[in-house]
Amino acid sequence: MQKLSFDYFKYWHFDNSYLVVDLKFINAIYFKVGNFKSFDFTKRLFLNLKKLDTDKIKVEVIGFFQKQVFIIELNKEFHLNSKPFRTEIKKISPIEIIQQKQ
């Protein structure tokens, strides 16, 4: 079994993101992520990060009498703070509007 490529996006931004994993192997039979198994190495794997309870994803690739294990560490790049806010203006002099005489 020979690995051609094992690529994924290293940093994700939000909790409801998807992680795309691209697996390319020669002489591999199937791969397994959790309870999911697939024999198709031509399609990319899309993982819903919202449904995962862990910071590490274990990917097992099984070949003839061989097994390779890859660990994907999920590194959150930043967190979006969506709390409400208000603007406050300080040190401003009041302006009077005077109506002109005609």
N, CA, C and O atoms as a Tinker XYZ file with bonds, in Angstrom:
   408  protein
     1  N      0.859000   -1.175000    0.000000    73     2
     2  CA     0.000000    0.000000    0.000000    64     1     3
     3  C      0.901000    1.231000    0.000000    63     2     4     5
     4  O      1.841000    1.327000    0.788000    81     3
     5  N      0.603000    2.163000   -0.886000    73     3     6
     6  CA     1.424000    3.374000   -1.006000    64     5     7
     7  C      0.531000    4.610000   -0.971000    63     6     8     9
     8  O     -0.484000    4.688000   -1.662000    81     7
     9  N      0.938000    5.568000   -0.150000    73     7    10
    10  CA     0.176000    6.821000   -0.042000    64     9    11
    11  C      0.631000    7.779000   -1.141000    63    10    12    13
    12  O      1.815000    8.102000   -1.236000    81    11
    13  N     -0.305000    8.229000   -1.966000    73    11    14
    14  CA    -0.012000    9.265000   -2.955000    64    13    15
    15  C     -0.232000   10.646000   -2.356000    63    14    16    17
    16  O      0.600000   11.538000   -2.517000    81    15
    17  N     -1.362000   10.821000   -1.661000    73    15    18
    18  CA    -1.625000   12.091000   -0.983000    64    17    19
    19  C     -2.639000   11.878000    0.127000    63    18    20    21
    20  O     -3.511000   11.012000    0.050000    81    19
    21  N     -2.499000   12.692000    1.156000    73    19    22
    22  CA    -3.445000   12.734000    2.265000    64    21    23
    23  C     -3.530000   14.197000    2.671000    63    22    24    25
    24  O     -2.755000   14.668000    3.503000    81    23
    25  N     -4.475000   14.909000    2.078000    73    23    26
    26  CA    -4.570000   16.355000    2.263000    64    25    27
    27  C     -5.894000   16.725000    2.912000    63    26    28    29
    28  O     -6.924000   16.091000    2.683000    81    27
    29  N     -5.836000   17.763000    3.722000    73    27    30
    30  CA    -7.033000   18.338000    4.329000    64    29    31
    31  C     -6.711000   19.768000    4.709000    63    30    32    33
    32  O     -5.546000   20.151000    4.818000    81    31
    33  N     -7.766000   20.560000    4.911000    73    31    34
    34  CA    -7.597000   21.951000    5.292000    64    33    35
    35  C     -7.188000   21.995000    6.757000    63    34    36    37
    36  O     -7.909000   21.497000    7.622000    81    35
    37  N     -6.034000   22.590000    7.035000    73    35    38
    38  CA    -5.439000   22.506000    8.371000    64    37    39
    39  C     -6.124000   23.372000    9.416000    63    38    40    41
    40  O     -6.147000   22.999000   10.588000    81    39
    41  N     -6.682000   24.512000    9.033000    73    39    42
    42  CA    -7.315000   25.417000    9.989000    64    41    43
    43  C     -8.741000   25.703000    9.553000    63    42    44    45
    44  O     -8.981000   26.041000    8.394000    81    43
    45  N     -9.674000   25.571000   10.458000    73    43    46
    46  CA   -11.073000   25.851000   10.172000    64    45    47
    47  C    -11.508000   27.003000   11.049000    63    46    48    49
    48  O    -10.851000   27.310000   12.044000    81    47
    49  N    -12.612000   27.645000   10.694000    73    47    50
    50  CA   -12.975000   28.913000   11.317000    64    49    51
    51  C    -14.181000   28.841000   12.240000    63    50    52    53
    52  O    -14.200000   29.518000   13.267000    81    51
    53  N    -15.158000   28.065000   11.916000    73    51    54
    54  CA   -16.411000   28.109000   12.665000    64    53    55
    55  C    -16.815000   26.710000   13.118000    63    54    56    57
    56  O    -16.365000   25.707000   12.564000    81    55
    57  N    -17.667000   26.662000   14.130000    73    55    58
    58  CA   -18.127000   25.382000   14.670000    64    57    59
    59  C    -18.976000   24.599000   13.676000    63    58    60    61
    60  O    -18.995000   23.369000   13.720000    81    59
    61  N    -19.664000   25.276000   12.797000    73    59    62
    62  CA   -20.528000   24.574000   11.846000    64    61    63
    63  C    -19.864000   24.431000   10.476000    63    62    64    65
    64  O    -20.529000   24.532000    9.445000    81    63
    65  N    -18.563000   24.197000   10.472000    73    63    66
    66  CA   -17.814000   24.024000    9.234000    64    65    67
    67  C    -17.774000   22.563000    8.810000    63    66    68    69
    68  O    -18.154000   21.665000    9.562000    81    67
    69  N    -17.309000   22.352000    7.601000    73    67    70
    70  CA   -17.055000   21.020000    7.083000    64    69    71
    71  C    -15.566000   20.890000    6.812000    63    70    72    73
    72  O    -14.936000   21.822000    6.313000    81    71
    73  N    -15.007000   19.737000    7.139000    73    71    74
    74  CA   -13.606000   19.453000    6.862000    64    73    75
    75  C    -13.554000   18.552000    5.643000    63    74    76    77
    76  O    -14.188000   17.498000    5.615000    81    75
    77  N    -12.794000   18.968000    4.629000    73    75    78
    78  CA   -12.674000   18.197000    3.396000    64    77    79
    79  C    -11.343000   17.450000    3.440000    63    78    80    81
    80  O    -10.284000   18.058000    3.595000    81    79
    81  N    -11.411000   16.127000    3.303000    73    79    82
    82  CA   -10.219000   15.275000    3.332000    64    81    83
    83  C    -10.097000   14.603000    1.970000    63    82    84    85
    84  O    -11.056000   14.020000    1.465000    81    83
    85  N     -8.897000   14.693000    1.376000    73    83    86
    86  CA    -8.629000   14.083000    0.070000    64    85    87
    87  C     -7.634000   12.948000    0.269000    63    86    88    89
    88  O     -6.486000   13.182000    0.648000    81    87
    89  N     -8.073000   11.715000    0.015000    73    87    90
    90  CA    -7.241000   10.522000    0.194000    64    89    91
    91  C     -6.903000    9.924000   -1.162000    63    90    92    93
    92  O     -7.794000    9.679000   -1.976000    81    91
    93  N     -5.630000    9.691000   -1.405000    73    91    94
    94  CA    -5.204000    9.020000   -2.637000    64    93    95
    95  C     -4.173000    7.956000   -2.242000    63    94    96    97
    96  O     -3.105000    8.276000   -1.720000    81    95
    97  N     -4.511000    6.683000   -2.499000    73    95    98
    98  CA    -3.647000    5.557000   -2.155000    64    97    99
    99  C     -3.618000    4.562000   -3.305000    63    98   100   101
   100  O     -4.558000    4.465000   -4.093000    81    99
   101  N     -2.509000    3.821000   -3.381000    73    99   102
   102  CA    -2.377000    2.720000   -4.330000    64   101   103
   103  C     -2.464000    1.422000   -3.529000    63   102   104   105
   104  O     -1.843000    1.313000   -2.472000    81   103
   105  N     -3.211000    0.453000   -4.006000    73   103   106
   106  CA    -3.387000   -0.860000   -3.398000    64   105   107
   107  C     -4.041000   -0.807000   -2.022000    63   106   108   109
   108  O     -3.792000   -1.679000   -1.189000    81   107
   109  N     -4.866000    0.193000   -1.773000    73   107   110
   110  CA    -5.640000    0.245000   -0.535000    64   109   111
   111  C     -7.018000   -0.345000   -0.809000    63   110   112   113
   112  O     -7.568000   -0.179000   -1.898000    81   111
   113  N     -7.570000   -1.036000    0.186000    73   111   114
   114  CA    -8.877000   -1.663000    0.009000    64   113   115
   115  C     -9.989000   -0.702000    0.407000    63   114   116   117
   116  O    -10.920000   -0.471000   -0.365000    81   115
   117  N     -9.894000   -0.140000    1.617000    73   115   118
   118  CA   -10.908000    0.799000    2.083000    64   117   119
   119  C    -10.308000    1.697000    3.154000    63   118   120   121
   120  O     -9.205000    1.457000    3.645000    81   119
   121  N    -11.060000    2.737000    3.504000    73   119   122
   122  CA   -10.658000    3.594000    4.621000    64   121   123
   123  C    -11.828000    3.701000    5.585000    63   122   124   125
   124  O    -12.984000    3.498000    5.215000    81   123
   125  N    -11.498000    4.023000    6.830000    73   123   126
   126  CA   -12.494000    4.062000    7.883000    64   125   127
   127  C    -12.281000    5.305000    8.731000    63   126   128   129
   128  O    -11.160000    5.598000    9.145000    81   127
   129  N    -13.376000    6.046000    8.992000    73   127   130
   130  CA   -13.384000    7.202000    9.892000    64   129   131
   131  C    -14.544000    6.987000   10.850000    63   130   132   133
   132  O    -15.705000    7.113000   10.460000    81   131
   133  N    -14.237000    6.660000   12.109000    73   131   134
   134  CA   -15.290000    6.348000   13.075000    64   133   135
   135  C    -16.037000    5.101000   12.639000    63   134   136   137
   136  O    -15.429000    4.047000   12.453000    81   135
   137  N    -17.351000    5.210000   12.474000    73   135   138
   138  CA   -18.162000    4.077000   12.011000    64   137   139
   139  C    -18.358000    4.071000   10.504000    63   138   140   141
   140  O    -19.001000    3.169000    9.967000    81   139
   141  N    -17.812000    5.066000    9.816000    73   139   142
   142  CA   -17.999000    5.206000    8.364000    64   141   143
   143  C    -16.867000    4.486000    7.634000    63   142   144   145
   144  O    -15.692000    4.705000    7.928000    81   143
   145  N    -17.232000    3.615000    6.668000    73   143   146
   146  CA   -16.256000    2.934000    5.814000    64   145   147
   147  C    -16.568000    3.256000    4.362000    63   146   148   149
   148  O    -17.728000    3.405000    3.980000    81   147
   149  N    -15.503000    3.361000    3.548000    73   147   150
   150  CA   -15.710000    3.606000    2.127000    64   149   151
   151  C    -14.621000    2.904000    1.326000    63   150   152   153
   152  O    -13.472000    2.807000    1.756000    81   151
   153  N    -15.011000    2.418000    0.152000    73   151   154
   154  CA   -14.076000    1.790000   -0.768000    64   153   155
   155  C    -13.680000    2.733000   -1.896000    63   154   156   157
   156  O    -12.809000    2.407000   -2.703000    81   155
   157  N    -14.308000    3.890000   -1.954000    73   155   158
   158  CA   -14.119000    4.830000   -3.062000    64   157   159
   159  C    -13.079000    5.886000   -2.686000    63   158   160   161
   160  O    -13.352000    6.787000   -1.892000    81   159
   161  N    -11.904000    5.764000   -3.257000    73   159   162
   162  CA   -10.827000    6.732000   -3.009000    64   161   163
   163  C    -10.826000    7.868000   -4.037000    63   162   164   165
   164  O     -9.958000    8.740000   -3.984000    81   163
   165  N    -11.779000    7.870000   -4.965000    73   163   166
   166  CA   -11.818000    8.914000   -5.988000    64   165   167
   167  C    -12.555000   10.156000   -5.511000    63   166   168   169
   168  O    -12.351000   11.246000   -6.046000    81   167
   169  N    -13.414000    9.994000   -4.503000    73   167   170
   170  CA   -14.190000   11.134000   -4.006000    64   169   171
   171  C    -13.593000   11.659000   -2.722000    63   170   172   173
   172  O    -12.989000   10.915000   -1.949000    81   171
   173  N    -13.768000   12.947000   -2.504000    73   171   174
   174  CA   -13.312000   13.569000   -1.264000    64   173   175
   175  C    -14.276000   13.250000   -0.133000    63   174   176   177
   176  O    -15.462000   13.001000   -0.352000    81   175
   177  N    -13.747000   13.263000    1.063000    73   175   178
   178  CA   -14.538000   12.985000    2.258000    64   177   179
   179  C    -14.896000   14.305000    2.917000    63   178   180   181
   180  O    -14.012000   15.115000    3.198000    81   179
   181  N    -16.183000   14.536000    3.171000    73   179   182
   182  CA   -16.658000   15.745000    3.834000    64   181   183
   183  C    -17.117000   15.379000    5.240000    63   182   184   185
   184  O    -18.036000   14.578000    5.410000    81   183
   185  N    -16.470000   15.972000    6.254000    73   183   186
   186  CA   -16.812000   15.695000    7.645000    64   185   187
   187  C    -17.486000   16.905000    8.253000    63   186   188   189
   188  O    -16.955000   18.014000    8.192000    81   187
   189  N    -18.655000   16.699000    8.840000    73   187   190
   190  CA   -19.386000   17.773000    9.495000    64   189   191
   191  C    -18.811000   17.961000   10.894000    63   190   192   193
   192  O    -19.015000   17.111000   11.761000    81   191
   193  N    -18.100000   19.055000   11.126000    73   191   194
   194  CA   -17.431000   19.287000   12.404000    64   193   195
   195  C    -18.405000   19.571000   13.533000    63   194   196   197
   196  O    -18.054000   19.428000   14.705000    81   195
   197  N    -19.621000   19.972000   13.197000    73   195   198
   198  CA   -20.627000   20.248000   14.223000    64   197   199
   199  C    -21.056000   18.960000   14.932000    63   198   200   201
   200  O    -21.419000   18.990000   16.108000    81   199
   201  N    -21.016000   17.839000   14.225000    73   199   202
   202  CA   -21.446000   16.570000   14.791000    64   201   203
   203  C    -20.317000   15.810000   15.488000    63   202   204   205
   204  O    -20.567000   14.779000   16.112000    81   203
   205  N    -19.088000   16.298000   15.395000    73   203   206
   206  CA   -17.964000   15.619000   16.034000    64   205   207
   207  C    -17.751000   16.157000   17.441000    63   206   208   209
   208  O    -17.780000   17.366000   17.666000    81   207
   209  N    -17.537000   15.255000   18.377000    73   207   210
   210  CA   -17.332000   15.650000   19.766000    64   209   211
   211  C    -15.863000   15.661000   20.166000    63   210   212   213
   212  O    -15.552000   15.814000   21.347000    81   211
   213  N    -14.966000   15.503000   19.221000    73   211   214
   214  CA   -13.554000   15.364000   19.532000    64   213   215
   215  C    -12.720000   16.399000   18.781000    63   214   216   217
   216  O    -13.175000   16.982000   17.797000    81   215
   217  N    -11.503000   16.617000   19.255000    73   215   218
   218  CA   -10.565000   17.515000   18.571000    64   217   219
   219  C     -9.611000   16.752000   17.672000    63   218   220   221
   220  O     -8.809000   17.359000   16.962000    81   219
   221  N     -9.689000   15.430000   17.695000    73   219   222
   222  CA    -8.820000   14.587000   16.860000    64   221   223
   223  C     -9.692000   13.608000   16.077000    63   222   224   225
   224  O    -10.611000   12.998000   16.625000    81   223
   225  N     -9.390000   13.471000   14.800000    73   223   226
   226  CA   -10.115000   12.537000   13.940000    64   225   227
   227  C     -9.141000   11.453000   13.509000    63   226   228   229
   228  O     -8.058000   11.749000   13.003000    81   227
   229  N     -9.525000   10.203000   13.709000    73   227   230
   230  CA    -8.677000    9.065000   13.356000    64   229   231
   231  C     -9.132000    8.513000   12.015000    63   230   232   233
   232  O    -10.288000    8.117000   11.864000    81   231
   233  N     -8.227000    8.486000   11.038000    73   231   234
   234  CA    -8.501000    7.946000    9.707000    64   233   235
   235  C     -7.638000    6.700000    9.530000    63   234   236   237
   236  O     -6.411000    6.775000    9.589000    81   235
   237  N     -8.283000    5.556000    9.312000    73   235   238
   238  CA    -7.571000    4.298000    9.105000    64   237   239
   239  C     -7.696000    3.892000    7.647000    63   238   240   241
   240  O     -8.797000    3.859000    7.097000    81   239
   241  N     -6.563000    3.583000    7.021000    73   239   242
   242  CA    -6.550000    3.106000    5.639000    64   241   243
   243  C     -6.068000    1.656000    5.678000    63   242   244   245
   244  O     -4.984000    1.364000    6.184000    81   243
   245  N     -6.887000    0.754000    5.136000    73   243   246
   246  CA    -6.615000   -0.669000    5.195000    64   245   247
   247  C     -6.242000   -1.157000    3.805000    63   246   248   249
   248  O     -6.926000   -0.869000    2.823000    81   247
   249  N     -5.138000   -1.904000    3.742000    73   247   250
   250  CA    -4.691000   -2.536000    2.506000    64   249   251
   251  C     -4.538000   -4.028000    2.725000    63   250   252   253
   252  O     -5.014000   -4.559000    3.729000    81   251
   253  N     -3.881000   -4.712000    1.801000    73   251   254
   254  CA    -3.633000   -6.137000    1.953000    64   253   255
   255  C     -2.552000   -6.347000    3.007000    63   254   256   257
   256  O     -1.388000   -6.019000    2.779000    81   255
   257  N     -2.929000   -6.883000    4.143000    73   255   258
   258  CA    -2.034000   -7.168000    5.267000    64   257   259
   259  C     -1.340000   -5.925000    5.802000    63   258   260   261
   260  O     -0.289000   -6.029000    6.433000    81   259
   261  N     -1.908000   -4.760000    5.561000    73   259   262
   262  CA    -1.329000   -3.502000    6.028000    64   261   263
   263  C     -2.430000   -2.594000    6.545000    63   262   264   265
   264  O     -3.598000   -2.712000    6.173000    81   263
   265  N     -2.017000   -1.690000    7.413000    73   263   266
   266  CA    -2.954000   -0.690000    7.941000    64   265   267
   267  C     -2.150000    0.558000    8.292000    63   266   268   269
   268  O     -1.123000    0.476000    8.965000    81   267
   269  N     -2.621000    1.702000    7.834000    73   267   270
   270  CA    -2.003000    2.981000    8.178000    64   269   271
   271  C     -3.039000    3.829000    8.901000    63   270   272   273
   272  O     -4.197000    3.898000    8.490000    81   271
   273  N     -2.608000    4.475000    9.986000    73   271   274
   274  CA    -3.501000    5.309000   10.790000    64   273   275
   275  C     -2.995000    6.739000   10.722000    63   274   276   277
   276  O     -1.811000    7.004000   10.930000    81   275
   277  N     -3.912000    7.663000   10.427000    73   275   278
   278  CA    -3.599000    9.085000   10.370000    64   277   279
   279  C     -4.483000    9.799000   11.387000    63   278   280   281
   280  O     -5.673000    9.504000   11.499000    81   279
   281  N     -3.905000   10.731000   12.122000    73   279   282
   282  CA    -4.640000   11.528000   13.096000    64   281   283
   283  C     -4.732000   12.954000   12.583000    63   282   284   285
   284  O     -3.713000   13.581000   12.294000    81   283
   285  N     -5.948000   13.467000   12.469000    73   283   286
   286  CA    -6.174000   14.857000   12.062000    64   285   287
   287  C     -6.499000   15.645000   13.321000    63   286   288   289
   288  O     -7.502000   15.384000   13.985000    81   287
   289  N     -5.645000   16.609000   13.647000    73   287   290
   290  CA    -5.881000   17.477000   14.806000    64   289   291
   291  C     -6.623000   18.714000   14.324000    63   290   292   293
   292  O     -6.160000   19.415000   13.423000    81   291
   293  N     -7.756000   18.974000   14.919000    73   291   294
   294  CA    -8.566000   20.127000   14.529000    64   293   295
   295  C     -8.079000   21.353000   15.285000    63   294   296   297
   296  O     -8.190000   21.419000   16.509000    81   295
   297  N     -7.546000   22.309000   14.566000    73   295   298
   298  CA    -7.051000   23.555000   15.145000    64   297   299
   299  C     -7.990000   24.685000   14.756000    63   298   300   301
   300  O     -8.053000   25.087000   13.594000    81   299
   301  N     -8.712000   25.185000   15.735000    73   299   302
   302  CA    -9.634000   26.289000   15.454000    64   301   303
   303  C     -8.820000   27.571000   15.334000    63   302   304   305
   304  O     -8.065000   27.918000   16.243000    81   303
   305  N     -8.970000   28.270000   14.218000    73   303   306
   306  CA    -8.176000   29.466000   13.963000    64   305   307
   307  C     -8.673000   30.661000   14.765000    63   306   308   309
   308  O     -7.863000   31.379000   15.352000    81   307
   309  N     -9.964000   30.890000   14.807000    73   307   310
   310  CA   -10.529000   31.961000   15.620000    64   309   311
   311  C    -11.987000   31.653000   15.898000    63   310   312   313
   312  O    -12.582000   30.775000   15.273000    81   311
   313  N    -12.543000   32.372000   16.825000    73   311   314
   314  CA   -13.944000   32.188000   17.207000    64   313   315
   315  C    -14.688000   33.482000   16.953000    63   314   316   317
   316  O    -14.211000   34.556000   17.322000    81   315
   317  N    -15.833000   33.397000   16.339000    73   315   318
   318  CA   -16.639000   34.568000   16.032000    64   317   319
   319  C    -17.482000   34.923000   17.247000    63   318   320   321
   320  O    -18.280000   34.110000   17.713000    81   319
   321  N    -17.308000   36.124000   17.756000    73   319   322
   322  CA   -18.090000   36.598000   18.897000    64   321   323
   323  C    -19.291000   37.356000   18.344000    63   322   324   325
   324  O    -19.134000   38.382000   17.683000    81   323
   325  N    -20.466000   36.857000   18.612000    73   323   326
   326  CA   -21.666000   37.477000   18.042000    64   325   327
   327  C    -22.534000   38.124000   19.115000    63   326   328   329
   328  O    -23.754000   38.192000   18.964000    81   327
   329  N    -21.932000   38.591000   20.178000    73   327   330
   330  CA   -22.701000   39.274000   21.220000    64   329   331
   331  C    -23.132000   40.654000   20.709000    63   330   332   333
   332  O    -22.400000   41.280000   19.942000    81   331
   333  N    -24.306000   41.135000   21.124000    73   331   334
   334  CA   -24.738000   42.474000   20.685000    64   333   335
   335  C    -23.836000   43.554000   21.288000    63   334   336   337
   336  O    -23.240000   43.376000   22.350000    81   335
   337  N    -23.761000   44.650000   20.590000    73   335   338
   338  CA   -22.926000   45.755000   21.065000    64   337   339
   339  C    -23.640000   47.070000   20.817000    63   338   340   341
   340  O    -24.623000   47.124000   20.077000    81   339
   341  N    -23.139000   48.138000   21.444000    73   339   342
   342  CA   -23.672000   49.466000   21.184000    64   341   343
   343  C    -22.496000   50.434000   21.172000    63   342   344   345
   344  O    -21.464000   50.192000   21.798000    81   343
   345  N    -22.671000   51.509000   20.463000    73   343   346
   346  CA   -21.634000   52.514000   20.329000    64   345   347
   347  C    -21.890000   53.644000   21.308000    63   346   348   349
   348  O    -23.027000   54.081000   21.488000    81   347
   349  N    -20.834000   54.106000   21.931000    73   347   350
   350  CA   -20.941000   55.215000   22.861000    64   349   351
   351  C    -19.989000   56.316000   22.403000    63   350   352   353
   352  O    -18.814000   56.058000   22.140000    81   351
   353  N    -20.497000   57.541000   22.307000    73   351   354
   354  CA   -19.683000   58.682000   21.877000    64   353   355
   355  C    -19.405000   59.550000   23.096000    63   354   356   357
   356  O    -20.322000   59.972000   23.801000    81   355
   357  N    -18.133000   59.806000   23.327000    73   355   358
   358  CA   -17.727000   60.619000   24.476000    64   357   359
   359  C    -17.012000   61.871000   23.995000    63   358   360   361
   360  O    -16.481000   61.920000   22.885000    81   359
   361  N    -17.013000   62.876000   24.854000    73   359   362
   362  CA   -16.303000   64.144000   24.618000    64   361   363
   363  C    -16.708000   64.790000   23.309000    63   362   364   365
   364  O    -15.862000   65.107000   22.473000    81   363
   365  N    -17.979000   64.981000   23.140000    73   363   366
   366  CA   -18.473000   65.690000   21.962000    64   365   367
   367  C    -19.235000   66.912000   22.461000    63   366   368   369
   368  O    -20.028000   66.817000   23.398000    81   367
   369  N    -18.995000   68.042000   21.842000    73   367   370
   370  CA   -19.682000   69.264000   22.270000    64   369   371
   371  C    -21.066000   69.312000   21.633000    63   370   372   373
   372  O    -21.221000   68.991000   20.455000    81   371
   373  N    -22.071000   69.713000   22.408000    73   371   374
   374  CA   -23.428000   69.760000   21.857000    64   373   375
   375  C    -23.557000   70.842000   20.775000    63   374   376   377
   376  O    -22.904000   71.884000   20.837000    81   375
   377  N    -24.378000   70.580000   19.827000    73   375   378
   378  CA   -24.607000   71.515000   18.726000    64   377   379
   379  C    -26.047000   71.998000   18.828000    63   378   380   381
   380  O    -26.974000   71.211000   19.018000    81   379
   381  N    -26.213000   73.316000   18.697000    73   379   382
   382  CA   -27.557000   73.884000   18.725000    64   381   383
   383  C    -27.978000   74.207000   17.308000    63   382   384   385
   384  O    -27.204000   74.756000   16.523000    81   383
   385  N    -29.189000   73.865000   16.996000    73   383   386
   386  CA   -29.744000   74.196000   15.680000    64   385   387
   387  C    -30.727000   75.344000   15.897000    63   386   388   389
   388  O    -31.701000   75.237000   16.642000    81   387
   389  N    -30.425000   76.440000   15.214000    73   387   390
   390  CA   -31.258000   77.651000   15.361000    64   389   391
   391  C    -31.929000   77.901000   14.031000    63   390   392   393
   392  O    -31.303000   77.818000   12.975000    81   391
   393  N    -33.205000   78.207000   14.098000    73   391   394
   394  CA   -33.953000   78.486000   12.883000    64   393   395
   395  C    -33.678000   79.941000   12.468000    63   394   396   397
   396  O    -33.738000   80.858000   13.287000    81   395
   397  N    -33.382000   80.120000   11.208000    73   395   398
   398  CA   -33.085000   81.469000   10.712000    64   397   399
   399  C    -34.366000   82.268000   10.536000    63   398   400   401
   400  O    -35.427000   81.733000   10.213000    81   399
   401  N    -34.223000   83.588000   10.763000    73   399   402
   402  CA   -35.362000   84.497000   10.544000    64   401   403
   403  C    -35.426000   84.855000    9.085000    63   402   404   405
   404  O    -34.404000   84.989000    8.413000    81   403
   405  N    -36.631000   85.007000    8.606000    73   403   406
   406  CA   -36.799000   85.339000    7.198000    64   405   407
   407  C    -37.168000   86.762000    6.967000    63   406   408
   408  O    -37.340000   87.176000    5.821000    81   407
